Amino acid sequence: MKKLFSSIAAAIMVMAMMGGAALADNHEGGEGWVRVIHASPDAPAVDVYVNGDAVVEGAEFKAFTDYLALPAGDHEVEIFPAGDTETAVISETLTVEEGMYYTAAAVGTLDSIELNVTQDDLTIGEGMTKVRAGHFSPDAPAVDVGLIDGDAVFSGAEFPGVTDFVELEAGTYDLEVRTPEGDQVLDLSGTALEAGTAYSVYAVNTLDSIEPLVVTAAAAESMPSEMPETGMGGAANQSNAGMMAVAAMAAGAALLVVFRKRVFQS
C-alpha cells in the first residue's frame, strides 16, 4: 500500500509548487509560475502540503489550475492520500526558478503513472497565436495534425509527449487529423485561433473513453502582476477552437485504431 501511494504521490507532487510567499522556506527573490493538471485517469485524489500548510485538498482527475505564483527557491513538500494527515507518503524539496512558467501533469494509468513537466513560452507576437498538443491518453496511437493538403503542424504525437508551441498568425485554419501515411481521419476545416492566446490541447483518459482537455493562457506580457498564491485557483478558459482540435485528435486516434485493424484484417 505504501509503495502504491508513493507512486501516486511522486507523479502528482509538483502540485505542491502552488504555494505562496508565506509558504516558502528559502527563496531568492522574484517568482516563478506553475499550473498543474491531474491527467492520470485512475489515480485517486490527493492532498498536498507545502512547508506544513495545505495548498491543495482532494485534487481529482482532470482538475487543473491557473498559473500560481511561487517564490523562486526551495520548498518542502508533503503528499498525503486525501483526508489522511497522519503519515506523509512522500517528502521532497522542490526548486522553482525565477521568471519561468511551467505546466506539470500527472499522466498514465496508476500502474505506470509518471510526471510530465513542460516549460511554457508565453511570448506571443502581435497578431499571432500559439498552439501545442499533448498526448496524455496512455493507450491511444500516434496521429498527425496539419493543414489540409499541406504540411503537418504536429507529426507523430505519441503518449506522453507534449509538442513545442507553434506560433501562427491568428485566424481561421483548415486543419485535419490524419494518419502518419497521410490518410485523413477527420476534417477540421474552419478552426479559429485567437490572437494573443496560447492553446494547449490535451487528449486525456483511456482510448475507450478519451476526451479533450483544453487549457489556454494569455501572452506573458498581459499576465496580471498579482497571481493566485494558494489552492487550486480558477480554471483556465477553454476555447471552442481548442476543444474542436483536441476532440479531433481524440476521435482521430480512435478511428486510426479501427483503420489499422481493418487494413490488417484485409
SULKA-V728990 format. One record per residue. N is the residue number from 1. PHI is phi as a letter, one per 20 degrees, with the letter a starting at -180 (NA if undefined). PSI is psi in whole degrees, 0 to 359 (NA if undefined). NEAR is the number of other C-alpha atoms within 10 Angstrom. Layout:
# SULKA-V728990
N PHI PSI NEAR
N PHI PSI NEAR
This chain:
# SULKA-V728990
1 NA 317 6
2 f 319 10
3 f 320 9
4 f 310 11
5 f 328 19
6 f 321 19
7 f 316 20
8 f 312 29
9 f 320 29
10 f 324 18
11 f 334 23
12 d 2 30
13 f 337 28
14 f 345 25
15 g 334 31
16 f 343 28
17 f 5 32
18 e 7 30
19 f 164 28
20 d 187 19
21 g 324 17
22 f 343 13
23 e 355 22
24 e 130 18
25 e 314 13
26 c 123 14
27 b 154 18
28 e 4 12
29 n 142 11
30 n 174 14
31 c 159 21
32 d 172 22
33 c 135 25
34 c 135 26
35 d 150 23
36 c 140 26
37 c 129 24
38 e 99 24
39 d 19 29
40 e 112 29
41 f 332 22
42 d 15 16
43 e 143 23
44 f 173 17
45 f 151 18
46 c 158 22
47 d 142 24
48 c 132 30
49 d 139 25
50 c 122 28
51 l 37 17
52 n 357 11
53 d 137 15
54 f 127 18
55 d 337 21
56 c 133 21
57 c 128 17
58 m 35 16
59 f 125 20
60 d 173 19
61 g 134 19
62 m 1 17
63 f 139 15
64 b 159 24
65 d 165 21
66 f 175 23
67 f 130 25
68 d 133 26
69 f 136 25
70 c 127 32
71 g 140 29
72 f 139 22
73 p 200 20
74 e 145 19
75 c 131 23
76 e 126 19
77 c 136 24
78 c 138 24
79 d 132 30
80 c 147 25
81 g 142 21
82 g 128 16
83 n 356 11
84 d 115 11
85 d 14 14
86 f 310 8
87 c 118 10
88 f 134 18
89 e 345 19
90 b 145 17
91 c 121 17
92 c 160 16
93 d 124 12
94 d 143 15
95 d 132 17
96 d 138 21
97 e 146 18
98 f 137 17
99 m 7 13
100 d 145 15
101 d 138 21
102 c 149 19
103 d 129 20
104 c 129 23
105 c 135 25
106 e 121 29
107 c 163 29
108 n 166 26
109 f 166 19
110 g 325 18
111 f 349 11
112 b 32 12
113 f 144 22
114 b 166 20
115 d 130 21
116 d 116 20
117 d 128 15
118 c 147 15
119 e 137 12
120 d 111 18
121 e 104 15
122 e 20 21
123 f 117 18
124 c 127 19
125 f 159 14
126 f 130 11
127 m 8 13
128 d 167 19
129 c 163 25
130 c 148 28
131 b 145 20
132 b 163 18
133 c 141 26
134 c 129 22
135 d 94 25
136 d 18 30
137 e 109 30
138 f 337 22
139 d 15 18
140 e 144 24
141 f 173 20
142 f 149 19
143 b 164 23
144 d 150 25
145 c 127 28
146 b 181 19
147 f 141 18
148 f 128 17
149 l 27 11
150 b 193 10
151 f 156 12
152 f 138 18
153 e 318 17
154 c 132 19
155 d 131 16
156 l 40 16
157 f 121 20
158 c 155 20
159 f 137 18
160 d 43 17
161 f 154 16
162 c 126 19
163 f 164 18
164 f 157 17
165 f 140 19
166 d 128 14
167 e 130 15
168 c 158 17
169 f 136 16
170 g 144 17
171 q 197 14
172 d 132 13
173 c 144 17
174 e 98 15
175 d 166 23
176 b 154 27
177 e 133 29
178 b 163 28
179 f 160 23
180 g 339 16
181 e 354 8
182 o 3 13
183 e 124 13
184 f 132 17
185 d 322 22
186 b 137 17
187 e 126 15
188 d 37 20
189 g 143 13
190 n 29 13
191 f 121 17
192 e 129 17
193 c 126 23
194 e 148 18
195 f 147 19
196 m 16 23
197 c 137 22
198 d 122 28
199 d 124 26
200 d 116 24
201 d 123 28
202 d 136 27
203 e 120 29
204 c 169 27
205 m 177 26
206 e 164 18
207 g 323 18
208 f 348 10
209 b 34 10
210 f 146 22
211 b 161 19
212 e 147 23
213 c 117 23
214 d 128 23
215 c 128 22
216 d 161 19
217 b 144 20
218 f 162 19
219 g 149 20
220 g 321 16
221 f 344 11
222 d 5 11
223 f 143 12
224 f 151 9
225 f 333 7
226 d 116 8
227 d 157 15
228 g 149 19
229 d 337 21
230 b 169 22
231 m 188 19
232 f 340 22
233 m 177 17
234 f 153 12
235 f 139 13
236 f 152 15
237 f 144 13
238 d 129 16
239 e 151 18
240 f 323 12
241 f 315 19
242 f 319 26
243 f 318 20
244 f 316 18
245 f 311 25
246 f 328 25
247 f 322 20
248 f 319 24
249 f 317 33
250 f 311 27
251 f 322 19
252 f 319 27
253 f 316 26
254 f 316 18
255 f 329 17
256 f 324 23
257 f 313 14
258 f 316 12
259 g 312 15
260 f 322 12
261 f 317 11
262 f 320 10
263 f 316 8
264 f 316 8
265 f 329 6
266 e NA 6
